[in-house]
């Protein structure tokens, strides 16, 4: 008997294993609450996270078109599938100094409540799962606390607030 599987059989086996993994219920964190999937972004030498369900697309490095008369945090606009979308430069918004990375900026597209905004970042690092107990919430008005940062983990990954980023688009980009 031949123990080698054909390419079609190996492919079918991989698809079945993948389907079984995806059909399992979500991993539960502390106190029975779901862990949160987060997209980890690199900006300068710092890492930030954003809720993965709010991420619509990760676009390749793309040049934004500047719009005169807008604030410095507003990088410009881009064309996404025939639609014009505003782009916020997270480096400027969060006052992060330029790091060693000289690669062209990437853009991730956030989607929430029927709206879309691009975020100009340096890199996409990974997808990470954060349990509710691993996140220290911020935004309580304490000194040095930005409303754009929702919380941080023990290893100092700062989780961005999507709501605050959309609010910045509404109020902060006009000069």
Backbone as numpy.savetxt, mean C-alpha at the origin, in Angstrom:
# Nx Ny Nz CAx CAy CAz Cx Cy Cz
6.41 -49.28 -13.51 5.59 -48.08 -13.51 6.45 -46.84 -13.51
6.02 -45.88 -14.25 6.76 -44.64 -14.35 6.29 -43.67 -13.26
7.20 -43.20 -12.38 6.85 -42.29 -11.28 6.86 -40.84 -11.71
7.26 -40.55 -12.92 7.30 -39.17 -13.38 5.93 -38.74 -13.86
5.54 -37.54 -13.46 4.25 -36.99 -13.87 4.43 -36.14 -15.12
3.42 -36.12 -15.93 3.48 -35.26 -17.12 3.32 -33.81 -16.68
3.65 -32.91 -17.57 3.52 -31.48 -17.28 2.08 -31.13 -16.94
1.14 -31.71 -17.66 -0.28 -31.44 -17.40 -0.69 -31.93 -16.02
-0.18 -33.10 -15.62 -0.51 -33.64 -14.31 0.09 -32.80 -13.18
1.33 -32.34 -13.37 1.96 -31.47 -12.36 1.21 -30.16 -12.25
0.82 -29.59 -13.39 0.07 -28.33 -13.38 -1.26 -28.52 -12.67
-1.96 -29.61 -12.97 -3.24 -29.89 -12.32 -3.06 -30.04 -10.81
-1.98 -30.69 -10.37 -1.70 -30.87 -8.96 -1.46 -29.52 -8.27
-0.68 -28.65 -8.92 -0.41 -27.32 -8.37 -1.71 -26.53 -8.23
-2.56 -26.57 -9.25 -3.83 -25.84 -9.21 -4.73 -26.36 -8.10
-4.78 -27.69 -7.92 -5.61 -28.27 -6.86 -5.10 -27.85 -5.47
-3.77 -27.90 -5.26 -3.21 -27.48 -3.97 -3.51 -26.01 -3.71
-3.38 -25.18 -4.72 -3.66 -23.75 -4.58 -5.13 -23.52 -4.25
-6.01 -24.24 -4.91 -7.45 -24.11 -4.65 -7.78 -24.52 -3.22
-7.14 -25.58 -2.73 -7.37 -26.01 -1.35 -6.91 -24.96 -0.35
-5.73 -24.36 -0.59 -5.23 -23.31 0.31 -6.17 -22.11 0.32
-6.64 -21.71 -0.85 -7.50 -20.53 -0.93 -8.89 -20.77 -0.37
-9.32 -22.02 -0.31 -10.66 -22.32 0.19 -10.72 -22.37 1.71
-9.58 -22.36 2.38 -9.55 -22.41 3.84 -9.97 -21.05 4.41
-10.59 -21.04 5.60 -10.99 -19.76 6.21 -9.77 -18.90 6.55
-10.01 -17.60 6.74 -8.94 -16.66 7.05 -8.25 -17.05 8.36
-6.97 -16.75 8.45 -6.19 -16.99 9.66 -6.69 -16.04 10.73
-6.90 -16.55 11.91 -7.40 -15.72 12.99 -6.26 -15.29 13.89
-6.30 -14.03 14.31 -5.30 -13.50 15.22 -5.78 -13.62 16.65
-5.24 -12.77 17.51 -5.60 -12.78 18.92 -7.08 -12.45 19.09
-7.68 -13.02 20.10 -9.07 -12.77 20.48 -10.03 -13.07 19.32
-9.65 -13.96 18.39 -10.55 -14.36 17.33 -10.74 -13.33 16.23
-9.97 -12.28 16.22 -10.10 -11.27 15.19 -9.20 -11.61 14.02
-9.63 -11.24 12.82 -8.84 -11.51 11.63 -7.57 -10.67 11.62
-6.51 -11.26 11.08 -5.31 -10.49 10.85 -5.54 -9.60 9.64
-4.78 -8.53 9.54 -4.96 -7.55 8.47 -3.84 -7.70 7.45
-4.19 -7.90 6.16 -3.14 -7.93 5.15 -2.70 -6.50 4.83
-1.40 -6.29 4.78 -0.84 -4.96 4.57 0.20 -5.03 3.46
0.17 -4.06 2.56 1.21 -3.92 1.54 2.29 -3.03 2.13
3.53 -3.55 2.19 4.64 -2.80 2.77 5.32 -2.01 1.66
5.45 -0.69 1.87 6.01 0.24 0.90 7.33 0.80 1.40
8.26 1.00 0.50 9.51 1.65 0.84 9.48 3.09 0.39
9.78 3.99 1.32 9.88 5.42 1.02 11.17 5.90 1.67
12.16 6.24 0.85 13.47 6.57 1.40 14.03 5.33 2.08
14.51 5.49 3.30 15.01 4.35 4.08 13.98 3.82 5.06
12.73 4.27 4.92 11.68 3.89 5.86 10.66 2.96 5.19
9.98 2.17 6.03 8.93 1.27 5.56 7.59 1.69 6.14
6.59 1.70 5.29 5.23 2.03 5.67 4.31 0.92 5.17
3.17 0.78 5.81 2.19 -0.20 5.38 0.87 0.47 5.04
0.14 -0.16 4.13 -1.19 0.33 3.78 -2.09 -0.88 3.65
-3.33 -0.78 4.13 -4.25 -1.91 4.08 -4.37 -2.43 2.66
-4.12 -3.71 2.48 -4.14 -4.32 1.15 -5.51 -4.21 0.47
-6.63 -4.34 1.19 -7.92 -4.21 0.50 -8.14 -2.83 -0.14
-7.42 -1.81 0.31 -7.55 -0.47 -0.26 -6.67 -0.27 -1.49
-5.78 -1.22 -1.79 -4.88 -1.11 -2.93 -5.57 -1.69 -4.15
-5.77 -0.85 -5.17 -6.40 -1.30 -6.40 -5.41 -1.89 -7.37
-4.27 -1.23 -7.54 -3.25 -1.68 -8.48 -1.88 -1.20 -8.03
-0.87 -1.96 -8.41 0.51 -1.51 -8.28 0.98 -1.28 -9.71
1.26 -0.03 -10.03 1.64 0.33 -11.39 3.16 0.30 -11.55
3.63 0.07 -12.76 5.09 0.12 -12.99 5.57 1.56 -12.81
6.90 1.75 -12.77 7.39 3.14 -12.68 6.75 3.98 -13.78
6.24 5.12 -13.39 5.46 5.95 -14.32 5.76 7.42 -14.04
5.80 8.20 -15.08 6.04 9.64 -14.95 4.70 10.35 -14.76
4.61 11.19 -13.75 3.40 11.97 -13.54 3.47 13.26 -14.35
2.31 13.77 -14.71 2.23 15.06 -15.41 1.95 16.13 -14.37
2.88 17.09 -14.21 2.67 18.14 -13.19 1.43 18.99 -13.49
0.81 19.47 -12.43 -0.33 20.37 -12.55 0.04 21.67 -11.84
0.13 22.77 -12.59 0.51 24.04 -11.98 -0.50 24.49 -10.92
0.02 25.16 -9.90 -0.84 25.73 -8.87 -1.25 24.78 -7.77
-0.69 23.60 -7.75 -1.02 22.63 -6.70 0.08 22.62 -5.65
-0.23 22.08 -4.49 0.74 22.00 -3.41 1.88 21.05 -3.77
3.00 21.14 -3.05 4.16 20.32 -3.35 3.92 18.83 -3.08
2.95 18.49 -2.23 2.68 17.07 -1.98 1.93 16.42 -3.14
1.41 17.23 -4.02 0.68 16.74 -5.18 1.69 16.54 -6.31
2.00 15.27 -6.65 3.01 14.97 -7.67 2.52 15.28 -9.08
1.22 15.22 -9.29 0.65 15.46 -10.62 -0.49 14.50 -10.88
-0.68 14.19 -12.17 -1.75 13.27 -12.56 -1.16 12.20 -13.48
-1.86 11.07 -13.55 -1.49 9.99 -14.45 -2.74 9.49 -15.16
-2.52 8.81 -16.28 -3.61 8.19 -17.03 -3.63 6.71 -16.67
-4.74 6.27 -16.07 -4.90 4.87 -15.70 -6.13 4.33 -16.43
-5.88 3.50 -17.41 -6.96 2.89 -18.19 -7.90 3.94 -18.78
-7.33 5.02 -19.27 -8.12 6.07 -19.90 -8.74 7.08 -18.95
-8.49 6.95 -17.67 -9.01 7.87 -16.66 -7.85 8.63 -16.03
-8.03 9.92 -15.80 -7.01 10.76 -15.16 -7.16 10.63 -13.64
-6.04 10.32 -12.98 -6.04 10.15 -11.53 -4.98 11.03 -10.90
-5.30 11.68 -9.76 -4.31 12.48 -9.03 -3.31 11.57 -8.33
-2.09 12.09 -8.14 -1.03 11.32 -7.48 -0.43 12.18 -6.36
-0.37 11.61 -5.17 0.25 12.26 -4.01 1.65 11.69 -3.84
2.65 12.54 -3.64 4.02 12.11 -3.39 4.16 11.86 -1.90
4.21 10.58 -1.50 4.28 10.26 -0.07 5.58 10.73 0.57
6.66 10.80 -0.20 7.93 11.28 0.35 7.75 12.72 0.84
7.14 13.56 0.03 6.92 14.96 0.43 5.88 15.08 1.53
4.80 14.30 1.41 3.72 14.37 2.39 4.21 14.00 3.79
5.06 12.97 3.87 5.54 12.50 5.17 6.90 13.09 5.55
7.44 13.98 4.71 8.72 14.64 4.95 9.84 13.62 5.17
9.94 12.67 4.25 10.97 11.64 4.33 12.12 12.05 3.43
13.33 11.96 3.95 14.50 12.31 3.16 14.78 11.22 2.13
15.42 11.61 1.04 15.74 10.65 -0.01 16.77 9.67 0.52
16.54 8.38 0.27 17.46 7.33 0.71 18.45 6.99 -0.37
19.00 5.80 -0.29 20.00 5.33 -1.24 19.38 4.89 -2.57
18.07 4.67 -2.58 17.39 4.15 -3.76 17.22 5.25 -4.80
17.88 5.08 -5.97 17.76 6.05 -7.05 16.88 5.53 -8.17
16.11 4.48 -7.91 15.23 3.90 -8.93 14.06 4.86 -9.19
13.46 4.78 -10.39 12.30 5.63 -10.67 11.16 5.31 -9.70
10.36 6.32 -9.41 9.26 6.16 -8.46 8.17 5.26 -9.05
7.55 4.48 -8.18 6.41 3.65 -8.55 5.15 4.34 -8.05
4.03 3.89 -8.55 2.74 4.43 -8.11 1.84 3.26 -7.76
1.22 3.34 -6.58 0.15 2.40 -6.26 -1.15 3.17 -6.32
-2.18 2.52 -6.77 -3.49 3.15 -6.91 -4.38 2.67 -5.78
-4.85 3.62 -4.97 -5.77 3.29 -3.87 -7.20 3.47 -4.36
-8.06 2.56 -3.96 -9.48 2.65 -4.28 -10.27 2.51 -3.00
-11.17 3.47 -2.79 -12.02 3.41 -1.60 -13.27 4.24 -1.86
-14.38 3.66 -1.54 -15.69 4.30 -1.69 -15.86 4.98 -3.05
-15.49 4.26 -4.10 -15.69 4.77 -5.46 -14.69 5.82 -5.90
-13.67 6.07 -5.11 -12.65 7.07 -5.46 -11.32 6.40 -5.67
-10.44 7.04 -6.44 -9.10 6.52 -6.69 -8.08 7.64 -6.57
-6.92 7.31 -5.99 -5.81 8.23 -5.90 -4.52 7.43 -6.01
-3.54 7.99 -6.69 -2.24 7.35 -6.79 -1.33 7.83 -5.68
-0.46 6.93 -5.22 0.55 7.28 -4.23 1.91 7.00 -4.84
2.72 8.03 -4.93 4.07 7.87 -5.48 4.97 7.39 -4.36
5.63 6.24 -4.59 6.47 5.60 -3.58 7.78 5.19 -4.24
8.72 4.72 -3.45 9.99 4.25 -4.00 9.93 2.77 -4.39
9.31 1.94 -3.53 9.31 0.51 -3.81 8.15 -0.18 -3.11
7.81 -1.35 -3.63 6.87 -2.25 -2.98 7.71 -3.39 -2.43
7.65 -3.61 -1.13 8.53 -4.57 -0.48 7.91 -5.96 -0.36
6.71 -6.04 0.22 6.10 -7.34 0.47 4.66 -7.16 0.92
3.96 -8.28 1.05 2.66 -8.30 1.70 2.88 -8.94 3.05
2.32 -8.32 4.08 2.54 -8.78 5.45 1.19 -8.86 6.15
1.06 -9.79 7.07 -0.16 -9.96 7.84 0.09 -9.46 9.26
-0.77 -8.55 9.73 -0.61 -7.96 11.05 -1.81 -8.30 11.91
-1.55 -8.92 13.05 -2.61 -9.24 14.01 -2.98 -7.96 14.76
-4.24 -7.83 15.16 -4.66 -6.61 15.88 -3.81 -6.33 17.12
-3.35 -7.36 17.82 -2.53 -7.17 19.01 -1.13 -6.67 18.71
-0.70 -6.79 17.46 0.64 -6.34 17.06 0.66 -4.86 16.66
-0.50 -4.22 16.62 -0.58 -2.84 16.15 -0.88 -1.90 17.31
0.02 -0.93 17.51 -0.22 0.12 18.50 -0.90 1.26 17.77
-2.13 1.58 18.15 -2.88 2.63 17.48 -2.35 4.01 17.85
-2.41 4.91 16.87 -1.98 6.30 17.08 -3.13 7.21 16.72
-2.81 8.46 16.47 -3.84 9.40 16.05 -4.65 9.95 17.19
-4.11 9.86 18.41 -4.84 10.36 19.58 -4.50 11.80 19.91
-3.76 12.44 19.01 -3.40 13.84 19.24 -2.14 14.02 20.06
-1.44 12.94 20.37 -0.22 13.07 21.16 0.87 13.76 20.34
1.82 14.43 20.99 2.87 15.15 20.28 3.66 14.22 19.36
3.98 14.72 18.18 4.75 13.94 17.22 3.93 12.91 16.47
2.64 12.88 16.70 1.78 11.90 16.07 1.07 12.53 14.87
1.20 11.90 13.74 0.58 12.41 12.52 -0.76 11.73 12.30
-1.78 12.46 11.88 -3.07 11.82 11.59 -2.98 10.88 10.37
-1.91 10.99 9.61 -1.73 10.12 8.45 -1.23 8.73 8.85
-0.71 8.60 10.07 -0.21 7.32 10.59 -1.27 6.76 11.53
-1.82 5.61 11.15 -2.88 4.97 11.95 -2.32 4.21 13.14
-1.11 3.70 13.00 -0.50 2.93 14.07 0.85 2.41 13.64
1.50 1.70 14.54 2.80 1.10 14.21 2.92 -0.26 14.88
3.78 -1.09 14.31 4.02 -2.41 14.88 5.23 -2.34 15.80
5.52 -3.44 16.47 6.65 -3.47 17.40 7.98 -3.26 16.68
8.04 -3.67 15.40 9.28 -3.45 14.62 9.24 -2.14 13.85
8.34 -1.23 14.25 8.24 0.14 13.76 7.80 0.28 12.30
7.03 -0.68 11.80 6.36 -0.50 10.51 5.17 0.41 10.78
5.13 1.55 10.10 4.06 2.51 10.34 2.93 2.27 9.34
1.72 2.09 9.86 0.55 1.82 9.03 -0.13 3.14 8.69
-0.25 3.42 7.39 -0.86 4.66 6.93 -2.38 4.57 6.97
-3.02 5.71 7.18 -4.48 5.81 7.18 -4.94 6.20 5.78
-5.66 5.28 5.12 -6.18 5.56 3.79 -7.15 6.74 3.82
-7.97 6.80 4.87 -8.93 7.91 5.00 -8.20 9.25 5.07
-7.10 9.32 5.81 -6.33 10.58 5.91 -5.70 10.94 4.57
-5.28 9.94 3.80 -4.69 10.22 2.48 -5.74 10.78 1.52
-6.94 10.23 1.55 -8.01 10.78 0.72 -8.41 12.17 1.20
-8.38 12.40 2.51 -8.69 13.72 3.04 -7.64 14.73 2.59
-6.38 14.30 2.51 -5.30 15.17 2.02 -5.57 15.59 0.59
-6.09 14.67 -0.19 -6.43 14.97 -1.57 -7.52 16.03 -1.63
-8.51 15.93 -0.72 -9.63 16.87 -0.70 -9.24 18.26 -0.22
-8.35 18.33 0.80 -8.08 19.61 1.43 -6.66 20.11 1.25
-5.70 19.20 1.11 -4.30 19.62 1.19 -3.63 19.91 -0.12
-4.20 19.56 -1.24 -3.46 19.74 -2.48 -3.73 21.07 -3.14
-4.74 21.76 -2.75 -5.00 23.08 -3.34 -4.11 24.12 -2.67
-3.57 25.03 -3.44 -2.73 26.07 -2.85 -3.54 27.34 -2.64
